[in-house]
Amino acid sequence: MTDKPDPVRLDVQSLSDTTVMIYEAIATLEFSGQRTSLRNIARATSLPEPSVDAQLADMARRGLLRVTEEKADDGPVYIPAQRGWSAAPEQAEGHRMSLLSGQAPSVPS
């Protein structure tokens, strides 16, 4: 038997406030097109990097997050293991700001 719970069956009420805050920060960073690295997540949550790092490791172990192979100077990228909460689960990024700012999108002629 595995020690990894099925993320679909994980009771959200069992998550700490810190875990929920980190998960929401990851979703928000991802939606806005920013890298979901340790440094960016720590900055978004205003938590110390060592605390965020420990939480990220626990969240990955519990099946809430996946750690991607994408690496850069700021380390790996963390993504939600499930996207079922999204209206468009296959789409991580949101709308481009130019479309929301009142500017008409450019149309090729």
ROLUM-250666 format. One record per residue (C-alpha): residue number from 1; residue in three letters; chain; x, y, z. Coordinates in Angstrom, 2 decimals, decimal comma. Layout:
BEGIN
<NUM; "ALA"; "A"; <X; Y; Z>>
...
***
This chain:
BEGIN
<1; "MET"; "A"; <0,00; 0,00; 0,00>>
<2; "THR"; "A"; <1,25; 3,47; -0,84>>
<3; "ASP"; "A"; <1,55; 6,35; 1,63>>
<4; "LYS"; "A"; <0,35; 8,76; -1,07>>
<5; "PRO"; "A"; <-3,38; 9,51; -0,74>>
<6; "ASP"; "A"; <-5,53; 9,95; -3,82>>
<7; "PRO"; "A"; <-5,67; 13,76; -4,29>>
<8; "VAL"; "A"; <-9,29; 13,53; -5,36>>
<9; "ARG"; "A"; <-10,23; 11,93; -2,04>>
<10; "LEU"; "A"; <-8,06; 14,14; 0,16>>
<11; "ASP"; "A"; <-10,21; 15,92; 2,73>>
<12; "VAL"; "A"; <-9,63; 19,63; 2,20>>
<13; "GLN"; "A"; <-10,63; 20,28; 5,81>>
<14; "SER"; "A"; <-7,52; 18,36; 6,88>>
<15; "LEU"; "A"; <-5,28; 21,01; 5,31>>
<16; "SER"; "A"; <-3,67; 23,67; 7,47>>
<17; "ASP"; "A"; <-4,21; 27,37; 6,77>>
<18; "THR"; "A"; <-0,59; 27,60; 5,63>>
<19; "THR"; "A"; <-1,03; 24,72; 3,17>>
<20; "VAL"; "A"; <-4,15; 26,33; 1,72>>
<21; "MET"; "A"; <-2,39; 29,69; 1,45>>
<22; "ILE"; "A"; <0,54; 28,11; -0,41>>
<23; "TYR"; "A"; <-1,79; 26,17; -2,71>>
<24; "GLU"; "A"; <-3,73; 29,35; -3,52>>
<25; "ALA"; "A"; <-0,47; 31,24; -4,14>>
<26; "ILE"; "A"; <0,60; 28,55; -6,62>>
<27; "ALA"; "A"; <-2,75; 28,72; -8,43>>
<28; "THR"; "A"; <-2,60; 32,53; -8,54>>
<29; "LEU"; "A"; <1,02; 32,66; -9,75>>
<30; "GLU"; "A"; <0,30; 30,04; -12,40>>
<31; "PHE"; "A"; <-2,88; 31,82; -13,53>>
<32; "SER"; "A"; <-0,97; 35,09; -13,92>>
<33; "GLY"; "A"; <1,76; 33,38; -15,97>>
<34; "GLN"; "A"; <4,52; 33,53; -13,34>>
<35; "ARG"; "A"; <6,89; 30,68; -12,42>>
<36; "THR"; "A"; <5,70; 28,73; -9,40>>
<37; "SER"; "A"; <9,18; 28,33; -7,93>>
<38; "LEU"; "A"; <10,05; 28,23; -4,24>>
<39; "ARG"; "A"; <11,27; 31,83; -4,32>>
<40; "ASN"; "A"; <8,13; 33,17; -6,02>>
<41; "ILE"; "A"; <5,79; 31,17; -3,78>>
<42; "ALA"; "A"; <7,60; 32,39; -0,65>>
<43; "ARG"; "A"; <7,41; 35,97; -1,92>>
<44; "ALA"; "A"; <3,70; 35,66; -2,73>>
<45; "THR"; "A"; <2,87; 34,24; 0,71>>
<46; "SER"; "A"; <5,33; 36,39; 2,72>>
<47; "LEU"; "A"; <6,52; 33,19; 4,44>>
<48; "PRO"; "A"; <10,19; 32,28; 4,96>>
<49; "GLU"; "A"; <11,62; 30,08; 2,19>>
<50; "PRO"; "A"; <12,59; 27,22; 4,57>>
<51; "SER"; "A"; <8,99; 27,00; 5,84>>
<52; "VAL"; "A"; <7,58; 27,08; 2,31>>
<53; "ASP"; "A"; <10,11; 24,48; 1,18>>
<54; "ALA"; "A"; <9,04; 22,09; 3,96>>
<55; "GLN"; "A"; <5,36; 22,65; 3,16>>
<56; "LEU"; "A"; <5,94; 22,10; -0,58>>
<57; "ALA"; "A"; <7,70; 18,81; 0,14>>
<58; "ASP"; "A"; <4,80; 17,69; 2,35>>
<59; "MET"; "A"; <2,20; 18,78; -0,22>>
<60; "ALA"; "A"; <4,02; 16,85; -2,96>>
<61; "ARG"; "A"; <4,23; 13,77; -0,71>>
<62; "ARG"; "A"; <0,50; 14,00; 0,01>>
<63; "GLY"; "A"; <-0,34; 14,23; -3,69>>
<64; "LEU"; "A"; <-1,52; 17,85; -3,76>>
<65; "LEU"; "A"; <1,33; 19,08; -5,95>>
<66; "ARG"; "A"; <3,61; 17,74; -8,62>>
<67; "VAL"; "A"; <7,20; 18,87; -8,99>>
<68; "THR"; "A"; <8,06; 19,42; -12,63>>
<69; "GLU"; "A"; <11,36; 18,62; -14,23>>
<70; "GLU"; "A"; <11,59; 22,24; -15,38>>
<71; "LYS"; "A"; <14,55; 23,73; -13,56>>
<72; "ALA"; "A"; <16,13; 27,13; -13,60>>
<73; "ASP"; "A"; <18,26; 29,22; -11,27>>
<74; "ASP"; "A"; <15,31; 29,46; -8,90>>
<75; "GLY"; "A"; <14,71; 25,69; -8,73>>
<76; "PRO"; "A"; <11,89; 23,43; -9,86>>
<77; "VAL"; "A"; <8,31; 24,46; -10,57>>
<78; "TYR"; "A"; <5,39; 23,21; -8,48>>
<79; "ILE"; "A"; <1,98; 22,64; -10,06>>
<80; "PRO"; "A"; <-1,37; 21,43; -8,71>>
<81; "ALA"; "A"; <-1,79; 17,68; -9,09>>
<82; "GLN"; "A"; <-5,47; 18,16; -9,91>>
<83; "ARG"; "A"; <-7,02; 20,86; -12,05>>
<84; "GLY"; "A"; <-10,62; 19,74; -11,58>>
<85; "TRP"; "A"; <-11,45; 22,97; -9,73>>
<86; "SER"; "A"; <-10,86; 25,01; -12,88>>
<87; "ALA"; "A"; <-13,51; 25,90; -15,42>>
<88; "ALA"; "A"; <-10,89; 25,03; -18,04>>
<89; "PRO"; "A"; <-8,68; 22,39; -16,35>>
<90; "GLU"; "A"; <-6,28; 22,16; -19,27>>
<91; "GLN"; "A"; <-5,68; 25,93; -19,18>>
<92; "ALA"; "A"; <-3,40; 27,16; -16,41>>
<93; "GLU"; "A"; <-2,98; 30,74; -17,58>>
<94; "GLY"; "A"; <-5,58; 33,47; -17,41>>
<95; "HIS"; "A"; <-6,49; 36,21; -19,85>>
<96; "ARG"; "A"; <-3,82; 38,52; -21,15>>
<97; "MET"; "A"; <-4,02; 41,88; -19,43>>
<98; "SER"; "A"; <-4,13; 43,77; -22,74>>
<99; "LEU"; "A"; <-7,55; 42,24; -23,37>>
<100; "LEU"; "A"; <-8,79; 43,33; -19,96>>
<101; "SER"; "A"; <-7,44; 46,87; -20,16>>
<102; "GLY"; "A"; <-9,85; 47,98; -22,83>>
<103; "GLN"; "A"; <-7,40; 47,69; -25,69>>
<104; "ALA"; "A"; <-8,83; 45,95; -28,70>>
<105; "PRO"; "A"; <-6,93; 42,82; -29,67>>
<106; "SER"; "A"; <-4,93; 43,19; -32,84>>
<107; "VAL"; "A"; <-6,40; 41,40; -35,80>>
<108; "PRO"; "A"; <-4,13; 40,28; -38,63>>
<109; "SER"; "A"; <-5,05; 41,89; -41,96>>
***
